[in-house]
Amino acid sequence: MNLKVRKAVFPAAGLGTRFLPATKAMPKEMLPLVDKPLIQYAVEESIHSGIQNIYIVTGRGKSAIEDHFDVSFELEHLLSSRKKTELLSIVQGVSDMINIAYVRQKEALGLGHAVLRAKELIGDEPFAVVLSDDVIDSEIPCLRQLLDVYEFYGASVVALMEVPPDQTSSYGIVDAEPVEHNGAKSSLYRVRNMVEKPKPGSAPSNLAIIGRYILTPEIFKSIEQIEPGAGGELQLTDALKHLLRNRPIYGLKFEGTRYDAGDKLGFLKATVEMALKRRDLGTAFHEYLKTLKL
């Protein structure tokens, strides 16, 4: 019987240079998408997927993340004294939503290194890795879709998305064969190999790894055994490739829409589309957009 996935690692020690100067003093994970920070969307996805504990890997200048998920006695007292019960409920909901612990990554030495920093907290259990830059809007949470595959096969699973051939050099790309699952053979793959950011024209496919993973604990040994890759960093893709030598890995083309909120254009797209889906904003915002002379 496969162990239940109870924990998720959130790497959040990056510098967010693509959003300077906004991220000079504010973590990129705290950039607001309409009225919630990016990282909260990912935390809520984890909760709705059945995750019970979250470990956020932080670095210097990331204290705003901890403050966001902590209790704010002064703000709660102010809202209570002014009878702003709806806002008070929202604030309390953030601090009460899930168990969160933090571990420090003193240097940004790659995604693999960030995951390795959570080794002692994870122990000998399977776990999820969630990159909050990737905002995924789906009827069934993307992480839940991956967990369903893990619970069936008992193996590591990565989220996949088709990307245009001219964009494969921006992603980890898999070489994979379709696997029949639930009577279909269109969305689940058995990974044969993977390449981190292949040069144009040399990618084995157009199936890109997106920022959602379910990993078995053997990944820690693989991270410890690989050599640093590009930029002297420990790449999680390289560790997964090492893990493939002894353990199967599956890839799932998830159902839903992914926004690359770590990119300025992707962030703008996410803001517009998320706002249009809001019951309290969507209609008025749609009417406003129609007035623009585009």
N, C-alpha and C positions, 0 to 999 in steps of 0.2 A: 504494500500500500504506500503510495507516494506521500511524503510529508507535505502538510499544508503550508502554503506560502503566507507567512504572517507579517513579514517585514519588507520595507522598501528603502532603498538608498537613493538620496537626492544629491548628486554632485552639484555644488553651488559655490565653488571657490574661484571660478573664472573671473577675469577682470572686466569683461563686457566692453572691450575696446570699440566694438562696432557702433556703440551708442554714446560714445563720448560727444560732448561734455556731460550729457545727462547722467552718465554712470561714474563720473569722477568722485562723487560723494554718496551715491546711492547704488546698491546692488542691482544688476540688471534683472535679477529675479523679482525685484520689487517694482519694476515698471508696471504702471496700471493699464490693464486691458479693460476699457470702460471704467469700472469702479473696483476691480479686484486685481491684486498683483498677479503676475504670471505664475508664480509658484503656488498660489492658492488654487488655481484651476487644476494643477497637477495633483495637489494634495487631495482635493475633492474627488478627482478621478480615482485615486488610490482607495479612498474611503468607500466609494460606491462599488469598488471591485472586491471589497472584503479584506483589505489590508488593515492590520491592527496597530502596527508601530512603524514610525518613520524616522530615519536617521539622515540628517542633513549634514553634508560635508561642506564646511564653510572655511573661509580664509579671512585675512585681514580686511576690515572695512565692511563686514557682512552682518554686523550686529542688528541692523534694521530687520533682518529676517527673523532673528530670535525675538525681537521686541514685538513683531507683528503677531506671532503665534502665542505670545505670553499674555498674562492678565494685565490689564491697564486699569489699576484701581482709580486713578484720578479721573480718567475719561469716563469710566463707568459711573462714578459718583456724580460727575457733572451731568451726564445724560439722565441719570435717575432723578436728580434734583430738579431738572427742567422738564420732567415728565415725557421725555423723548423715548418712549418705550420701544418703538420699532427699531430705532437706531441702537438702543441698548441691547436688544436681542441680537442684532447683527454682530456687534462687537463681541458679545459674550459667546456667540456661536463660533467665532474664529478661534478663540483661546480654548474652547471646550471640545473642538472637533475630533482630536486624535492625540495619541501619545507621541511626543516628538522629543528626540534627543539629538545632540550635536557633537560632531567630531571635527577636529581642526586639520586642514591640509595646509601646512606652512608654506609650501611652494606649489605652484600650479604645474605639476609634472605629468599631466595627461589624465584622460578619463580612467584609464586602467589604474593609475596610482590613486585617484580619488576613491574608486571602488575598494581598493585594497585597504585604505584607511579605515573602512568600516568592518574589517575582518573580525575583530574581537567582539563587536556588537552583534554581528550576524551569527557567529558560531558555525556549527555544522548543520546549517539549514539552507534550503532553497530560498531565494529572495528575488525581489524585483529591483530594477534600476530604472529610474524615471528622470528624464531630462526635461526640465520645465520650459526650456526654449521651444520645445515642440508642443504646441497647443493642439489637441485633437478633439474635434467635435463629433460625437457619434452617439447613436441611440443606445448601444451597449458599450460601456467604457472600453477603450482599446486595451487597457491592462486586463480587464475581465476576459476579453477575447483570447488573450495570450494565456491567461491562467487556465482557461478551459482546455487548451491544447496541452499545457504542461500536466494537468491532472489526468489526461488520457494517456500520454506517452511517458511521463516521468523524466523528461529531458529538457534541456535549455531551449528557450524559444525567443526569437527576435522578431520585432515588428518590421514588416517590409512594405515598401511603396514603390510603384513604378515611377521612374523619373525620365525626362527626355535624355537621349543619348549625349547631348552636349553638356549635361549637368552631372554626369556620373563622377567626374573628377572631384566633386565636392562631398562625396559620401563614401561610406564603406559599402562595397558592392558584393553580392553573393553570386556564386555559381551554384545552382540548385536544381533539383528535379521535382516535378509535381508529385504529390502524394494524395491518394484517395482518402478522403476523410468526410464522414457523415454523408456518404453517397456522392460526393462531389470531388472534382480534381482540378479546381481552379484557383484556390486561395492558399492551400498549405503546401509547403515545400520541405524536402530533406536537403539540408545544406551540404554541399560537397567541398566548397572552398569559399574563401572570401578575401577581398583585396581592399585595403584602405586607400581611398582616393586615387583610383587608377588613372593613368595618363589618358587623354582623349584617344579613343579608338582602340584601347586595349582592355576595356571593361568586359568581364565575362557575361554580363547581362545588363539590364537596366533596372534590376531589383535592388533598391537601396535600403540600408538599415536605418530605421528611424528611432528616435530616442525612447523606446520602451523595450525592456528586456526582462525575461524570467531566467534566472541563472541558478544552476546547481552549485553547491559549495566548492566543487573541484576547481572552479574558475580562479580561486585565490592562489592555488598552487601554480596554475598556468601563468598568472600575472607575475608571480615571483620568479618564474623560470625564463620568461622572455627577455630579450634585450630591448633597450630603448629604441624607439623608431624615430620618425621625423621630428626634428626640433628637440631631440633628446628626451622625448616623452614616452611614457608607457601607454601604448594604445590598447584600448579594450578589444578592438577588432583583431589585433595580433594575438591577444590572449585567447580569444574565441577560436581563432585558427589553430592555436596550439591545443586547445581542448578537443578540437575535432579529431585529433589523432586517436583518442581513446573513448570519446563519448559522442553520441549523436547530438546534433543541433537542428532544430526545425525553424522555419521562417513562416510567418503568417502575413499574408496580404490582408490587413485589417479593413474593416468596413468603417468608413467615416472620412472626415475631411481634416487634413493636417495643415496647420499654419506654422511656418518657420518664423516664430516671433523673435528669434535671435537676429533676424535680418530686418532692416528698416522697412523695406517694401512689404515683407511678410507680416510685420507687426501692424502696419497700416491696414492691410487686407483683413487681418484678424479683428482689428478694432471695428472696422465698418461692418463686417458680417456678423460679429457677435452683437453689436448694437442693434442691428436690424432684427435680430431674433428675440430681443428683449420685449416683453409685454408692455413694460412701462415706457420704453423709448422707441420701439420699432416703428410704429405708425408715424409719429411726429418726425423721426429722423428720415424715414423714407420720403415723406412730403418735402422735407428740406432738400434732400439730395436731388429731387426732381426740379428744384428751382435753379440748380447750378447750370451754368452754360458750359457744357463740356464739349 
